Amino acid sequence: MKKLIFVLTTIPALGSLVVINRVEPYVLGLPFVLFWGICWVFLTSLFLIIANKFDDSKEEEEL
């Protein structure tokens, strides 16, 4: 389940960079592709935290 969630959160972040690779539109003073990449770093982290909260296995690894 965790691998599936990881793949589903990284595909939009990496796959869309080819489509939105333009310099002209600026968002918050950043080129759009840089803004998009930064947003996906935070969104992916948020999605993985949420997925971890809903994970039923609650397994802990021994160090």
N, CA, C and O atoms as CSV, one atom per row, in Angstrom:
chain,resi,resn,atom,element,x,y,z
A,1,MET,N,N,0.821,-1.195,0.000
A,1,MET,CA,C,0.000,0.000,0.000
A,1,MET,C,C,0.862,1.255,0.000
A,1,MET,O,O,0.579,2.212,-0.721
A,2,LYS,N,N,1.921,1.245,0.816
A,2,LYS,CA,C,2.777,2.424,0.888
A,2,LYS,C,C,3.489,2.676,-0.433
A,2,LYS,O,O,3.678,3.827,-0.826
A,3,LYS,N,N,3.885,1.608,-1.121
A,3,LYS,CA,C,4.557,1.779,-2.410
A,3,LYS,C,C,3.613,2.377,-3.438
A,3,LYS,O,O,4.016,3.225,-4.234
A,4,LEU,N,N,2.363,1.943,-3.427
A,4,LEU,CA,C,1.376,2.476,-4.354
A,4,LEU,C,C,1.148,3.960,-4.097
A,4,LEU,O,O,1.086,4.747,-5.042
A,5,ILE,N,N,1.024,4.347,-2.852
A,5,ILE,CA,C,0.822,5.752,-2.510
A,5,ILE,C,C,2.040,6.576,-2.910
A,5,ILE,O,O,1.896,7.694,-3.404
A,6,PHE,N,N,3.235,6.034,-2.701
A,6,PHE,CA,C,4.446,6.735,-3.101
A,6,PHE,C,C,4.474,6.973,-4.608
A,6,PHE,O,O,4.802,8.070,-5.061
A,7,VAL,N,N,4.133,5.952,-5.378
A,7,VAL,CA,C,4.130,6.086,-6.836
A,7,VAL,C,C,3.073,7.086,-7.279
A,7,VAL,O,O,3.325,7.902,-8.165
A,8,LEU,N,N,1.892,7.031,-6.671
A,8,LEU,CA,C,0.818,7.945,-7.056
A,8,LEU,C,C,1.129,9.398,-6.715
A,8,LEU,O,O,0.599,10.302,-7.360
A,9,THR,N,N,1.971,9.643,-5.723
A,9,THR,CA,C,2.313,11.025,-5.394
A,9,THR,C,C,3.481,11.549,-6.217
A,9,THR,O,O,3.618,12.762,-6.375
A,10,THR,N,N,4.315,10.679,-6.739
A,10,THR,CA,C,5.459,11.157,-7.510
A,10,THR,C,C,5.175,11.286,-8.999
A,10,THR,O,O,5.830,12.082,-9.673
A,11,ILE,N,N,4.231,10.540,-9.530
A,11,ILE,CA,C,3.935,10.622,-10.964
A,11,ILE,C,C,3.508,12.029,-11.381
A,11,ILE,O,O,4.064,12.548,-12.350
A,12,PRO,N,N,2.553,12.677,-10.707
A,12,PRO,CA,C,2.183,14.035,-11.133
A,12,PRO,C,C,3.337,15.024,-11.003
A,12,PRO,O,O,3.475,15.927,-11.828
A,13,ALA,N,N,4.151,14.862,-9.992
A,13,ALA,CA,C,5.252,15.796,-9.779
A,13,ALA,C,C,6.297,15.682,-10.880
A,13,ALA,O,O,6.777,16.703,-11.371
A,14,LEU,N,N,6.654,14.495,-11.270
A,14,LEU,CA,C,7.695,14.307,-12.278
A,14,LEU,C,C,7.154,14.353,-13.702
A,14,LEU,O,O,7.784,14.929,-14.589
A,15,GLY,N,N,6.010,13.760,-13.922
A,15,GLY,CA,C,5.456,13.685,-15.266
A,15,GLY,C,C,5.009,15.020,-15.824
A,15,GLY,O,O,5.067,15.230,-17.036
A,16,SER,N,N,4.570,15.913,-14.981
A,16,SER,CA,C,4.060,17.190,-15.466
A,16,SER,C,C,5.161,18.195,-15.763
A,16,SER,O,O,4.900,19.205,-16.417
A,17,LEU,N,N,6.373,17.953,-15.308
A,17,LEU,CA,C,7.456,18.898,-15.572
A,17,LEU,C,C,7.739,19.033,-17.061
A,17,LEU,O,O,8.157,20.102,-17.505
A,18,VAL,N,N,7.529,18.004,-17.827
A,18,VAL,CA,C,7.730,18.066,-19.271
A,18,VAL,C,C,6.688,18.984,-19.900
A,18,VAL,O,O,6.997,19.724,-20.834
A,19,VAL,N,N,5.477,18.942,-19.404
A,19,VAL,CA,C,4.377,19.717,-19.975
A,19,VAL,C,C,4.476,21.193,-19.602
A,19,VAL,O,O,4.173,22.050,-20.431
A,20,ILE,N,N,4.890,21.511,-18.384
A,20,ILE,CA,C,4.865,22.897,-17.913
A,20,ILE,C,C,6.218,23.576,-17.981
A,20,ILE,O,O,6.400,24.618,-17.351
A,21,ASN,N,N,7.162,23.040,-18.708
A,21,ASN,CA,C,8.506,23.583,-18.771
A,21,ASN,C,C,8.520,24.861,-19.616
A,21,ASN,O,O,8.872,24.824,-20.795
A,22,ARG,N,N,8.144,25.971,-19.023
A,22,ARG,CA,C,8.138,27.285,-19.667
A,22,ARG,C,C,8.765,28.293,-18.715
A,22,ARG,O,O,8.680,28.133,-17.497
A,23,VAL,N,N,9.399,29.335,-19.263
A,23,VAL,CA,C,10.047,30.346,-18.433
A,23,VAL,C,C,9.121,31.537,-18.210
A,23,VAL,O,O,9.188,32.165,-17.153
A,24,GLU,N,N,8.272,31.864,-19.157
A,24,GLU,CA,C,7.506,33.105,-19.124
A,24,GLU,C,C,6.548,33.282,-17.948
A,24,GLU,O,O,6.667,34.291,-17.252
A,25,PRO,N,N,5.623,32.391,-17.679
A,25,PRO,CA,C,4.705,32.685,-16.571
A,25,PRO,C,C,5.432,32.638,-15.225
A,25,PRO,O,O,6.153,31.687,-14.925
A,26,TYR,N,N,5.226,33.681,-14.428
A,26,TYR,CA,C,5.840,33.754,-13.106
A,26,TYR,C,C,4.759,33.665,-12.034
A,26,TYR,O,O,3.692,34.263,-12.169
A,27,VAL,N,N,5.039,32.923,-10.978
A,27,VAL,CA,C,4.147,32.814,-9.828
A,27,VAL,C,C,4.982,33.123,-8.600
A,27,VAL,O,O,5.987,32.458,-8.348
A,28,LEU,N,N,4.579,34.121,-7.837
A,28,LEU,CA,C,5.307,34.565,-6.649
A,28,LEU,C,C,6.763,34.897,-6.972
A,28,LEU,O,O,7.648,34.676,-6.145
A,29,GLY,N,N,7.013,35.423,-8.163
A,29,GLY,CA,C,8.355,35.816,-8.569
A,29,GLY,C,C,9.225,34.681,-9.058
A,29,GLY,O,O,10.392,34.904,-9.381
A,30,LEU,N,N,8.699,33.476,-9.122
A,30,LEU,CA,C,9.457,32.306,-9.573
A,30,LEU,C,C,8.944,31.863,-10.935
A,30,LEU,O,O,7.754,32.000,-11.221
A,31,PRO,N,N,9.832,31.328,-11.786
A,31,PRO,CA,C,9.323,30.697,-13.005
A,31,PRO,C,C,8.355,29.577,-12.625
A,31,PRO,O,O,8.517,28.931,-11.589
A,32,PHE,N,N,7.360,29.356,-13.461
A,32,PHE,CA,C,6.294,28.429,-13.110
A,32,PHE,C,C,6.811,27.030,-12.821
A,32,PHE,O,O,6.313,26.369,-11.910
A,33,VAL,N,N,7.805,26.560,-13.581
A,33,VAL,CA,C,8.308,25.200,-13.375
A,33,VAL,C,C,8.961,25.068,-11.998
A,33,VAL,O,O,8.840,24.021,-11.363
A,34,LEU,N,N,9.645,26.103,-11.530
A,34,LEU,CA,C,10.259,26.061,-10.204
A,34,LEU,C,C,9.183,26.108,-9.117
A,34,LEU,O,O,9.257,25.375,-8.130
A,35,PHE,N,N,8.192,26.969,-9.302
A,35,PHE,CA,C,7.070,27.041,-8.367
A,35,PHE,C,C,6.340,25.700,-8.294
A,35,PHE,O,O,5.985,25.245,-7.207
A,36,TRP,N,N,6.116,25.067,-9.449
A,36,TRP,CA,C,5.428,23.777,-9.516
A,36,TRP,C,C,6.214,22.705,-8.770
A,36,TRP,O,O,5.638,21.918,-8.019
A,37,GLY,N,N,7.518,22.674,-8.974
A,37,GLY,CA,C,8.362,21.693,-8.293
A,37,GLY,C,C,8.356,21.874,-6.788
A,37,GLY,O,O,8.273,20.896,-6.047
A,38,ILE,N,N,8.442,23.115,-6.327
A,38,ILE,CA,C,8.425,23.398,-4.888
A,38,ILE,C,C,7.075,23.013,-4.282
A,38,ILE,O,O,7.018,22.440,-3.194
A,39,CYS,N,N,5.999,23.327,-4.985
A,39,CYS,CA,C,4.662,22.952,-4.487
A,39,CYS,C,C,4.538,21.440,-4.347
A,39,CYS,O,O,3.981,20.958,-3.360
A,40,TRP,N,N,5.048,20.685,-5.316
A,40,TRP,CA,C,4.921,19.235,-5.243
A,40,TRP,C,C,5.785,18.622,-4.163
A,40,TRP,O,O,5.452,17.559,-3.640
A,41,VAL,N,N,6.888,19.267,-3.816
A,41,VAL,CA,C,7.684,18.767,-2.687
A,41,VAL,C,C,6.846,18.816,-1.415
A,41,VAL,O,O,6.800,17.849,-0.655
A,42,PHE,N,N,6.184,19.952,-1.189
A,42,PHE,CA,C,5.351,20.089,0.007
A,42,PHE,C,C,4.101,19.216,-0.064
A,42,PHE,O,O,3.720,18.603,0.934
A,43,LEU,N,N,3.460,19.152,-1.227
A,43,LEU,CA,C,2.247,18.340,-1.353
A,43,LEU,C,C,2.540,16.850,-1.194
A,43,LEU,O,O,1.768,16.130,-0.560
A,44,THR,N,N,3.650,16.386,-1.765
A,44,THR,CA,C,4.009,14.978,-1.616
A,44,THR,C,C,4.269,14.640,-0.158
A,44,THR,O,O,3.846,13.590,0.326
A,45,SER,N,N,4.962,15.523,0.540
A,45,SER,CA,C,5.202,15.297,1.968
A,45,SER,C,C,3.888,15.239,2.733
A,45,SER,O,O,3.702,14.373,3.588
A,46,LEU,N,N,2.986,16.150,2.432
A,46,LEU,CA,C,1.685,16.177,3.092
A,46,LEU,C,C,0.890,14.903,2.805
A,46,LEU,O,O,0.296,14.323,3.715
A,47,PHE,N,N,0.876,14.468,1.544
A,47,PHE,CA,C,0.146,13.249,1.180
A,47,PHE,C,C,0.718,12.025,1.877
A,47,PHE,O,O,-0.036,11.155,2.315
A,48,LEU,N,N,2.035,11.945,1.983
A,48,LEU,CA,C,2.649,10.794,2.642
A,48,LEU,C,C,2.388,10.799,4.142
A,48,LEU,O,O,2.233,9.736,4.743
A,49,ILE,N,N,2.338,11.972,4.755
A,49,ILE,CA,C,1.997,12.065,6.178
A,49,ILE,C,C,0.560,11.600,6.402
A,49,ILE,O,O,0.282,10.854,7.340
A,50,ILE,N,N,-0.344,12.042,5.540
A,50,ILE,CA,C,-1.746,11.631,5.649
A,50,ILE,C,C,-1.879,10.126,5.437
A,50,ILE,O,O,-2.616,9.461,6.164
A,51,ALA,N,N,-1.172,9.588,4.452
A,51,ALA,CA,C,-1.229,8.147,4.200
A,51,ALA,C,C,-0.688,7.365,5.386
A,51,ALA,O,O,-1.208,6.298,5.713
A,52,ASN,N,N,0.338,7.878,6.025
A,52,ASN,CA,C,0.904,7.206,7.193
A,52,ASN,C,C,-0.083,7.217,8.365
A,52,ASN,O,O,-0.143,6.252,9.126
A,53,LYS,N,N,-0.848,8.288,8.515
A,53,LYS,CA,C,-1.851,8.361,9.586
A,53,LYS,C,C,-2.953,7.325,9.383
A,53,LYS,O,O,-3.467,6.768,10.353
A,54,PHE,N,N,-3.320,7.064,8.128
A,54,PHE,CA,C,-4.389,6.121,7.834
A,54,PHE,C,C,-3.897,4.691,7.682
A,54,PHE,O,O,-4.703,3.787,7.463
A,55,ASP,N,N,-2.604,4.468,7.791
A,55,ASP,CA,C,-2.052,3.121,7.650
A,55,ASP,C,C,-2.437,2.294,8.870
A,55,ASP,O,O,-2.180,2.695,10.005
A,56,ASP,N,N,-3.047,1.154,8.635
A,56,ASP,CA,C,-3.542,0.309,9.717
A,56,ASP,C,C,-2.485,-0.613,10.313
A,56,ASP,O,O,-2.676,-1.132,11.413
A,57,SER,N,N,-1.391,-0.825,9.621
A,57,SER,CA,C,-0.442,-1.841,10.077
A,57,SER,C,C,0.291,-1.423,11.347
A,57,SER,O,O,0.574,-2.279,12.185
A,58,LYS,N,N,0.600,-0.178,11.518
A,58,LYS,CA,C,1.267,0.341,12.724
A,58,LYS,C,C,2.494,-0.483,13.094
A,58,LYS,O,O,2.749,-0.738,14.271
A,59,GLU,N,N,3.238,-0.891,12.100
A,59,GLU,CA,C,4.451,-1.664,12.342
A,59,GLU,C,C,5.592,-0.723,12.705
A,59,GLU,O,O,5.728,0.357,12.130
A,60,GLU,N,N,6.396,-1.140,13.649
A,60,GLU,CA,C,7.578,-0.377,14.009
A,60,GLU,C,C,8.796,-1.235,13.739
A,60,GLU,O,O,8.831,-2.417,14.081
A,61,GLU,N,N,9.789,-0.628,13.125
A,61,GLU,CA,C,11.011,-1.358,12.820
A,61,GLU,C,C,11.954,-1.295,14.010
A,61,GLU,O,O,12.027,-0.287,14.713
A,62,GLU,N,N,12.667,-2.382,14.222
A,62,GLU,CA,C,13.666,-2.399,15.284
A,62,GLU,C,C,14.970,-1.852,14.736
A,62,GLU,O,O,15.354,-2.152,13.606
A,63,LEU,N,N,15.646,-1.055,15.536
A,63,LEU,CA,C,16.931,-0.495,15.111
A,63,LEU,C,C,18.068,-1.389,15.471
A,63,LEU,O,O,19.221,-1.067,15.184
